[in-house]
Each structure stands twice: as structure tokens, then as C-alpha cells.
Amino acid sequence: MTPIDTSSHHTTDTTGTSDTIKEVIDTSVCFQRDILPIFQGSCAIGGCHDATTRAEGYNLTTYANIVARGLKKGNAAGSKLYTVCYNRSMPQSPTPKLDSTKLSLLKRWINNGANNDTNCISMCDTTKFTYQAAIAPILNNYCVSCHSSASAATQGGGTVLDNYNGVQVTAMNGTLLGDIKHSSGFHAMPKGGSMLSDCKITQFRKWIDAGALNN
């Protein structure tokens, strides 16, 4: 995976926190950064394809398990893991279907050889922390599968994160930041997945500190 251009610089916010910003023009797709969160957030959840349930024999929690069956490297159209998502058979309700962006990433990754890319360059920028540009896309990628308006009651503990009003409630009462930081006394989120990167957590912190606006 070869990015076109990369550079970095340091910024310091008003709280004295120093952030390293990685800027990158990157048209590639990376397993660890782009694909694993799709499987962990939309497929490898309780009652479906997590390590415990293994519905229909599929455990989609790790790279080795994902490529073990239902996937033909270099051939998305011939890969069941892609076609069942493309024809909207999966994920099953109430988990939201994959949107066009996620389907495109999955297709490109498989057609590119379904490689286990782990040294992915982050496209996160801590100077960008508005709701529309930063917060909502992160929630959509990592949280909404369990915390959509349709699935929250059965899978998300009643917490709704697919609209601003629901997100604002958890942001202002401290739950959102406590959960994603895996703080003591909170629920470690994303459930069953790795903690969000420091950069993404910083985006949430800055957005909340600025008033958790619908901006």
C-alpha cells in the first residue's frame, strides 16, 4: 500500500494537549483500518458471527477467520461474504445493511487480493472534530450496528447513536467518552473490538469540550 503523499506536524489546543497530525492522500484500502471495523461492527456481534455464536459456522472476528471461508481472493463477485452483503441478505435486521461506502471498500479489498494489511496510515486529523465531519462517521463505522434506532433496544442497551439527539445525550452525561476510553465503571466500546485510536478519542474529547454541537 503506497500513499501518494504523507506529512506530519504538531498542533497544541487551548488545553495544552499536543497532537501529532498525519496528513495523507491515500486512495488504497487497508484491512486493519477499513475492513476489520466493518466485520467487527456489522457481523461479529452477539448472536451472529462472533467467536461464541459462529452462526452458520462463520466467525468473523479476525483476519484468519474472515478469509477462512466464503471469500475468494481477487474475486469479490464470487465471494459469499461480499455477495450476501451486496444483495442485502446480510447483516440481518435489526443490524443496518452496509452502505455504499462500506460495500465499495469490501469489494475493493477482496479484488485487491484480500491482504492482511496491518501497518495502515491513519487518515485521522485531530484538528477536525465537528459532528458531521468526524464524530458521526466514526459512530457509523464502529457503533451504529448495535446502537441504531432499530437495534438499540435489543443490542445496544437502549443507547441510540445513529442520530444527533441520541449522541448528544450520551456525550453530555459523560457516557460516550467514558465508554470509548474504556474507563473504569463504564462499558468498553466498541463491544468486542479494539479501543478507538488516540486520535479518534481526541476528536470526541474536543467535540464534547466544545459543547457537543450539531455542527
Secondary structure, 3 states (H helix, E strand, C coil): CCCCEEEEEEEECCCCCEEEEEEEECCCCCHHHHHHHHHHHHCCCCCCCCCCCCHHHCCCCCHHHHCCCCCCCCCCCCCHHHHHHHCCCCCCCCCCCCCHHHHHHHHHHHHCCCCCCCCCCCCCCCCCCCHHHHHHHHHHHHCHHHHCCCCHHHHCCCCCCCCHHHHHHHHHCCHHHHHHCCCCCCCCCCCCCCCCCHHHHHHHHHHHHCCCCCC
